[in-house]
Amino acid sequence: AFPRCGDPLAGSPSLTQSRHSLHLGDCVAALARYDRERRRDLGLAAERLRLARRHLGRITGHVGAEDVLDIIFRDFCVGK
């Protein structure tokens, strides 16, 4: 069913790019911070979940509005 990628249900997935590994590590770190903060500060906990989702999106190719704005402000110097 998956001639190019193999069967995703057959064993552990392998990360083929170092950036995937870095983003996954950052995602796990954000989730760990979420777990520590969720009882103390709901706002900070929500931010940790947002960061974790963003890191996963960088692996899967999902681009959010914040990513687009970051690129515009970084590359096109809007406001200067």
C-alpha positions in Angstrom: 0.0 0.0 0.0 3.0 2.3 0.6 5.5 1.4 -2.1 7.7 4.4 -1.6 7.7 4.8 2.1 7.0 1.3 3.4 4.3 0.5 5.9 4.1 3.1 8.7 2.6 0.6 11.0 5.4 -1.9 10.7 7.9 -0.9 13.4 9.3 2.4 14.6 9.6 5.2 12.2 13.1 6.5 11.3 13.9 10.1 11.1 15.9 10.6 7.9 16.9 14.2 8.4 18.7 15.7 11.3 16.3 18.7 11.3 13.5 16.2 12.0 15.3 14.9 15.0 16.0 18.4 16.3 12.3 19.4 15.9 11.1 16.2 17.5 13.5 16.8 20.5 12.2 20.4 20.8 8.6 19.0 20.7 9.4 16.5 23.5 11.0 19.3 25.6 8.0 21.6 25.1 5.6 18.7 26.2 7.8 18.1 29.3 7.5 21.8 30.2 3.8 21.7 29.6 3.5 18.8 32.0 5.3 20.8 34.7 3.4 24.0 34.2 -0.1 22.8 33.5 -1.2 22.9 37.2 0.5 26.3 37.9 -0.1 28.5 34.9 -2.6 27.6 32.3 -1.4 30.3 29.9 2.2 29.1 30.0 1.0 25.5 29.6 -1.0 26.4 26.5 2.1 28.2 25.0 4.1 25.0 25.5 1.5 23.0 23.6 1.5 25.6 20.8 5.3 25.3 20.6 5.1 21.5 20.5 2.5 21.6 17.7 4.7 24.1 15.8 7.7 21.8 16.0 5.7 18.8 14.7 4.3 21.0 11.9 7.9 21.7 10.8 8.4 18.0 10.4 5.1 17.3 8.6 5.3 20.4 6.4 2.4 22.3 8.0 3.0 26.0 7.8 1.0 28.3 10.0 0.3 32.0 9.9 3.0 32.7 12.5 5.6 31.0 10.2 4.5 33.1 7.3 4.7 36.3 9.4 8.1 35.3 10.7 9.4 35.0 7.1 7.9 38.3 6.0 9.4 40.2 8.9 12.7 38.5 8.7 13.2 38.5 4.9 11.4 41.6 3.7 12.1 44.0 6.6 8.5 45.1 6.9 8.3 48.2 9.1 11.8 49.4 8.5 
